[in-house]
């Protein structure tokens, strides 16, 4: 019995037990060419499933320097230090900052650097450990302020998904620290629209989320969230993607792309339970931030205090953060209308940050907009 057979028979990765039957029996495989070829393909398929679900780990695509190593995050520096850096605030929502520096030639960080932004920094949020289970949103806001101060005290701030509402909180709490603000796929008005996330958080009582945190020993485990995301599209994740992998088991180009994506997607990070429950209740169930009732770092946050230029980016088919919670920010922020750009682009949620089309067509425009704001605000 070879290594792959043995690993499958042990049930590696849990779900692989169900697909172990794809392998021909050790003692019953015919010696004709077709059977040998099929057996070889089956082995490749199972080995690839094991690799994807057990062995791959997320890796940032672009060389960088670690400028800060804080309790909640590592701050990574790209490019040449400049007076006004651009800080990309990656989502803290269950996956790593690889979403912003995905693949060589397909990276938001690289796109910014190639389109006039000479200095980019990235928040690489850490997976929560048990000693972090009681950290709150304030702890993360405070360390984001530390990162901004370390970069010189004033930045262009680019918030991705959940990194958007923390970025907007900083802009509302400390307006002088943010020169220009980009909110991409960021839920600001969580009552807007009728997306599945809104429906889920309003239909499920807080006790449901409290039980998940209790199961995680005080953490919201990344594996629980990953299961929930997959259950939003069960046919795709439990059937279609495995059929496609089997079909392309001999295609090295397909496998390389698949492995890059799955190294990010299949390796979720854990969140502090208190942080998570605070976000669910106060932001997504009660919409306190948009209503001006959220207390951040000792003060009631008012979106009207955001007066810097703002760029809002939404995905037309985004089913995680539908366009309305993003674009409705215009109703609350204090920025004059002629200094707000609202744009909806084709594609879904993940495609906003790592999709080839948006990186080629959307983000270069945002980079040029940021460069223009940097010059105008500095004048």
C-alpha positions as CSV (number, residue, x, y, z in Angstrom):
1,X,0.0,0.0,0.0
2,X,1.5,3.4,-1.0
3,X,1.6,6.6,1.1
4,X,-1.6,8.1,-0.4
5,X,-3.6,4.9,0.1
6,X,-2.5,4.6,3.7
7,X,-3.3,8.2,4.4
8,X,-6.8,8.0,2.9
9,X,-7.5,4.8,4.8
10,X,-6.6,6.6,8.0
11,X,-9.3,9.2,7.1
12,X,-6.9,12.2,6.7
13,X,-8.8,15.5,6.5
14,X,-12.0,13.9,7.8
15,X,-14.1,14.3,4.7
16,X,-11.6,12.3,2.6
17,X,-13.0,9.1,4.0
18,X,-16.0,9.6,1.8
19,X,-13.9,9.8,-1.3
20,X,-11.5,7.0,-0.5
21,X,-13.7,4.7,-2.5
22,X,-12.6,6.4,-5.7
23,X,-9.4,4.4,-5.5
24,X,-9.4,1.0,-7.1
25,X,-8.9,-1.9,-4.7
26,X,-5.2,-2.8,-4.2
27,X,-5.9,-6.4,-5.2
28,X,-8.4,-5.9,-8.0
29,X,-7.0,-3.4,-10.4
30,X,-6.8,-4.6,-13.9
31,X,-3.4,-4.4,-15.7
32,X,-4.8,-2.9,-18.9
33,X,-3.7,0.6,-19.8
34,X,-7.1,2.3,-19.2
35,X,-7.3,0.9,-15.7
36,X,-3.7,1.9,-14.8
37,X,-4.3,5.4,-16.2
38,X,-7.6,5.7,-14.2
39,X,-5.8,4.4,-11.0
40,X,-3.0,7.0,-11.5
41,X,-5.5,9.8,-11.9
42,X,-7.4,8.7,-8.8
43,X,-4.2,8.7,-6.8
44,X,-3.4,12.3,-8.0
45,X,-6.9,13.5,-7.1
46,X,-6.7,12.1,-3.5
47,X,-3.2,13.4,-3.0
48,X,-4.3,16.8,-4.2
49,X,-7.3,16.8,-1.8
50,X,-4.9,15.9,1.0
51,X,-2.5,18.7,0.1
52,X,-5.3,21.3,-0.2
53,X,-7.0,20.4,3.1
54,X,-4.1,19.3,5.2
55,X,-0.8,20.7,4.0
56,X,-1.1,24.1,2.3
57,X,-0.6,27.4,4.3
58,X,-1.2,31.0,3.2
59,X,1.8,32.9,2.0
60,X,2.1,36.6,1.0
61,X,3.2,37.1,-2.6
62,X,5.4,40.1,-2.3
63,X,8.7,40.7,-0.3
64,X,8.1,43.0,2.6
65,X,9.6,44.2,5.9
66,X,8.0,43.7,9.3
67,X,7.9,47.2,10.9
68,X,5.8,46.3,13.9
69,X,4.9,43.1,15.7
70,X,2.0,43.8,18.0
71,X,-0.3,41.5,20.0
72,X,-3.1,41.6,17.4
73,X,-1.2,42.1,14.2
74,X,2.1,42.3,12.2
75,X,2.5,45.5,10.3
76,X,4.2,44.9,6.9
77,X,5.9,47.5,4.8
78,X,6.2,47.5,1.0
79,X,7.9,49.9,-1.3
80,X,9.9,53.0,-0.2
81,X,9.0,55.0,2.9
82,X,7.2,58.2,2.1
83,X,5.7,61.1,4.1
84,X,2.2,59.9,3.4
85,X,1.9,56.1,3.2
86,X,-1.1,54.1,2.2
87,X,-2.2,51.7,4.9
88,X,-4.2,48.7,3.7
89,X,-6.4,47.4,6.5
90,X,-7.0,43.8,5.7
91,X,-10.2,42.1,6.9
92,X,-10.3,40.6,10.4
93,X,-13.1,38.2,9.6
94,X,-11.7,34.7,9.5
95,X,-9.0,34.7,6.8
96,X,-5.5,36.1,6.6
97,X,-4.1,39.2,4.9
98,X,-3.1,37.1,1.9
99,X,-6.4,38.5,0.4
100,X,-4.5,41.8,-0.1
101,X,-1.3,40.2,-1.4
102,X,-2.6,37.1,-3.1
103,X,-0.4,36.0,-5.9
104,X,2.5,37.4,-7.9
105,X,0.9,39.4,-10.7
106,X,-2.5,39.2,-9.0
107,X,-2.0,41.3,-5.8
108,X,-3.8,44.4,-4.6
109,X,-0.5,45.5,-2.9
110,X,1.4,45.1,-6.2
111,X,-1.3,46.9,-8.1
112,X,-1.1,49.9,-5.8
113,X,2.7,49.9,-6.0
114,X,2.6,49.7,-9.8
115,X,0.2,52.7,-10.1
116,X,1.8,55.5,-8.3
117,X,1.6,54.5,-4.6
118,X,5.3,54.3,-3.5
119,X,4.8,53.2,0.1
120,X,2.2,50.6,1.1
121,X,1.7,49.1,4.6
122,X,-0.5,46.1,5.4
123,X,-2.2,45.0,8.6
124,X,-1.6,41.3,8.9
125,X,-4.0,40.3,11.7
126,X,-3.0,37.4,13.9
127,X,-5.2,34.4,14.7
128,X,-6.5,34.8,18.2
129,X,-5.1,32.6,20.9
130,X,-6.8,31.6,24.2
131,X,-5.1,34.5,26.0
132,X,-6.8,36.9,23.5
133,X,-10.3,35.6,23.9
134,X,-11.5,38.6,25.9
135,X,-10.0,41.3,23.6
136,X,-12.6,43.8,22.4
137,X,-12.9,46.1,19.3
138,X,-11.2,48.8,21.3
139,X,-8.0,46.7,21.5
140,X,-7.9,46.4,17.8
141,X,-8.7,50.1,17.2
142,X,-5.9,51.0,19.6
143,X,-3.3,48.9,17.8
144,X,-4.4,50.3,14.5
145,X,-3.8,53.8,15.9
146,X,-0.3,52.6,17.0
147,X,0.4,51.4,13.4
148,X,-0.7,54.8,11.9
149,X,1.4,56.7,14.4
150,X,4.4,54.5,13.6
151,X,3.9,55.3,9.9
152,X,4.1,59.0,10.7
153,X,0.7,59.8,12.2
154,X,-1.3,60.4,8.9
155,X,-2.1,57.9,6.2
156,X,-4.3,57.1,3.2
157,X,-6.5,54.3,4.7
158,X,-7.8,51.5,2.6
159,X,-10.3,49.3,4.4
160,X,-11.2,45.9,2.9
161,X,-14.4,44.2,4.0
162,X,-14.5,44.1,7.8
163,X,-11.3,46.2,7.8
164,X,-13.5,48.9,6.4
165,X,-15.6,49.6,9.4
166,X,-12.6,49.7,11.7
167,X,-11.0,52.1,9.2
168,X,-14.1,54.3,9.2
169,X,-14.1,54.2,13.0
170,X,-10.5,55.5,13.1
171,X,-11.4,58.2,10.5
172,X,-14.4,59.2,12.7
173,X,-12.5,59.1,16.0
174,X,-9.3,60.7,14.7
175,X,-10.1,62.7,11.5
176,X,-6.6,64.2,11.4
177,X,-5.0,60.8,11.0
178,X,-6.7,59.9,7.8
179,X,-5.9,61.9,4.6
180,X,-8.2,59.8,2.3
181,X,-10.4,56.8,3.0
182,X,-11.2,53.8,0.7
183,X,-14.0,51.4,1.8
184,X,-14.1,48.3,-0.4
185,X,-16.9,45.8,0.3
186,X,-17.2,47.3,3.8
187,X,-20.4,47.0,5.7
188,X,-21.1,50.5,7.2
189,X,-24.9,50.7,7.2
190,X,-25.6,47.1,8.2
191,X,-29.4,47.6,8.0
192,X,-29.2,48.4,4.3
193,X,-30.1,45.9,1.6
194,X,-31.4,42.3,2.0
195,X,-28.2,40.3,1.9
196,X,-27.8,36.8,3.4
197,X,-25.5,38.1,6.2
198,X,-28.1,40.7,7.3
199,X,-30.8,38.0,7.3
200,X,-28.7,35.5,9.2
201,X,-27.7,37.9,12.0
202,X,-31.2,39.2,12.4
203,X,-32.9,35.8,12.3
204,X,-30.4,34.1,14.7
205,X,-30.6,35.2,18.3
206,X,-27.4,36.3,20.0
207,X,-27.5,33.1,22.1
208,X,-26.7,31.2,18.9
209,X,-23.4,33.0,18.4
210,X,-22.7,32.8,22.2
211,X,-23.0,29.0,22.0
212,X,-20.5,28.9,19.1
213,X,-18.0,31.0,21.1
214,X,-18.6,28.7,24.1
215,X,-17.8,25.7,21.8
216,X,-14.6,27.4,20.9
217,X,-13.6,27.8,24.5
218,X,-14.0,31.6,24.3
219,X,-12.9,32.0,20.7
220,X,-14.9,32.2,17.5
221,X,-13.1,29.4,15.7
222,X,-12.2,29.9,12.1
223,X,-13.3,26.4,11.3
224,X,-16.8,27.2,12.4
225,X,-16.9,30.3,10.2
226,X,-15.5,28.4,7.3
227,X,-18.3,25.8,7.6
228,X,-20.8,28.6,7.7
229,X,-19.5,30.2,4.5
230,X,-19.5,26.9,2.7
231,X,-23.0,26.2,3.8
232,X,-24.1,29.4,2.0
233,X,-23.3,27.6,-1.3
234,X,-23.3,23.9,-0.4
235,X,-23.5,22.4,-3.9
236,X,-20.4,24.4,-5.0
237,X,-18.3,23.5,-2.0
238,X,-19.3,19.9,-1.3
239,X,-19.8,18.7,-4.8
240,X,-18.9,20.9,-7.7
241,X,-15.4,21.9,-6.6
242,X,-14.4,18.3,-6.0
243,X,-15.7,17.2,-9.4
244,X,-13.8,20.1,-11.0
245,X,-10.6,19.1,-9.1
246,X,-10.9,15.5,-10.3
247,X,-11.5,16.7,-13.9
248,X,-8.4,18.8,-13.8
249,X,-6.2,16.5,-11.8
250,X,-3.7,16.3,-14.6
251,X,-3.7,20.0,-15.4
252,X,-0.7,21.7,-13.7
253,X,-1.9,25.3,-14.5
254,X,-5.3,24.6,-12.9
255,X,-3.7,22.9,-9.9
256,X,-1.3,25.8,-9.3
257,X,-4.2,28.3,-9.3
258,X,-6.3,26.0,-7.1
259,X,-3.6,25.5,-4.6
260,X,-2.9,29.3,-4.3
261,X,-6.6,30.0,-3.6
262,X,-7.2,27.1,-1.2
263,X,-4.0,27.9,0.8
264,X,-5.9,31.1,1.8
265,X,-9.5,29.8,1.9
266,X,-8.9,26.6,3.7
267,X,-6.8,28.1,6.5
268,X,-9.1,30.4,8.5
269,X,-8.0,32.2,11.6
270,X,-9.7,32.4,15.0
271,X,-11.3,35.6,16.5
272,X,-11.6,36.6,20.1
273,X,-15.0,35.6,21.3
274,X,-15.7,39.0,23.0
275,X,-14.7,40.9,19.9
276,X,-16.9,38.7,17.7
277,X,-20.0,39.0,19.9
278,X,-19.5,42.7,20.2
279,X,-19.4,43.0,16.4
280,X,-22.4,40.8,15.9
281,X,-24.6,42.5,18.5
282,X,-23.6,46.2,18.3
283,X,-22.7,46.5,14.6
284,X,-24.7,43.9,12.7
285,X,-27.8,43.4,14.8
286,X,-28.2,47.0,16.2
287,X,-26.3,49.0,13.6
288,X,-24.9,51.3,16.3
289,X,-22.0,52.7,14.2
290,X,-24.2,54.0,11.4
291,X,-26.7,55.3,14.0
292,X,-24.0,57.2,15.8
293,X,-24.3,55.1,19.0
294,X,-21.1,53.0,19.0
295,X,-18.6,53.9,21.7
296,X,-15.0,53.6,20.3
297,X,-11.9,54.3,22.4
298,X,-14.0,56.2,25.0
299,X,-16.1,58.4,22.7
300,X,-19.4,58.0,20.8
301,X,-18.4,57.8,17.1
302,X,-20.1,60.0,14.6
303,X,-19.6,59.3,10.9
304,X,-20.2,62.9,10.2
305,X,-16.8,63.6,11.6
306,X,-15.4,61.9,8.5
307,X,-14.7,64.8,6.2
308,X,-11.8,63.5,4.1
309,X,-12.2,62.3,0.5
310,X,-13.9,58.9,0.4
311,X,-13.9,56.2,-2.3
312,X,-16.7,53.5,-1.9
313,X,-16.2,50.3,-3.9
314,X,-18.9,47.6,-4.1
315,X,-19.3,44.3,-5.9
316,X,-22.5,44.0,-8.0
317,X,-22.9,40.3,-7.2
318,X,-21.4,40.5,-3.7
319,X,-23.4,38.2,-1.4
320,X,-21.3,38.8,1.7
321,X,-21.4,42.6,1.7
322,X,-24.1,43.6,-0.8
323,X,-23.7,47.0,-2.4
324,X,-26.2,48.8,-0.2
325,X,-24.3,48.6,3.2
326,X,-21.2,50.0,1.4
327,X,-22.8,52.8,-0.7
328,X,-25.2,53.9,2.0
329,X,-22.2,55.4,3.8
330,X,-22.9,58.5,1.8
331,X,-26.0,59.1,3.9
332,X,-23.9,59.3,7.1
333,X,-20.4,60.6,6.5
334,X,-19.6,64.3,6.6
335,X,-17.5,64.4,3.4
336,X,-18.9,66.8,0.8
337,X,-20.6,65.0,-2.1
338,X,-18.1,66.2,-4.6
339,X,-15.3,64.5,-2.7
340,X,-17.0,61.1,-2.6
341,X,-16.6,58.5,-5.3
342,X,-19.1,55.6,-5.3
343,X,-18.4,52.8,-7.7
344,X,-20.0,49.3,-8.3
345,X,-18.0,46.8,-10.3
346,X,-18.8,43.4,-11.7
347,X,-18.2,40.4,-9.5
348,X,-18.5,39.1,-6.0
349,X,-16.9,39.7,-2.6
350,X,-13.5,38.0,-2.9
351,X,-13.1,39.3,-6.4
352,X,-13.1,42.9,-5.1
353,X,-9.7,42.3,-3.5
354,X,-8.0,39.4,-5.5
355,X,-10.0,39.1,-8.7
356,X,-7.9,39.6,-11.8
357,X,-10.5,41.8,-13.5
358,X,-11.0,44.2,-10.6
359,X,-7.2,44.4,-10.0
360,X,-6.7,45.3,-13.6
361,X,-9.6,47.7,-14.1
362,X,-10.7,49.0,-10.6
363,X,-7.7,49.3,-8.3
364,X,-5.4,51.2,-10.7
365,X,-8.1,53.9,-10.8
366,X,-8.3,53.9,-7.0
367,X,-4.5,54.2,-6.8
368,X,-4.5,57.2,-9.1
369,X,-7.3,58.7,-7.0
370,X,-5.3,58.2,-3.8
371,X,-2.3,59.8,-5.5
372,X,-4.4,62.8,-6.5
373,X,-5.8,63.2,-2.9
374,X,-2.3,62.9,-1.5
375,X,-1.1,65.9,-3.6
376,X,-4.3,67.9,-3.1
377,X,-4.4,67.5,0.7
378,X,-0.7,68.1,1.1
379,X,-0.9,71.4,-0.9
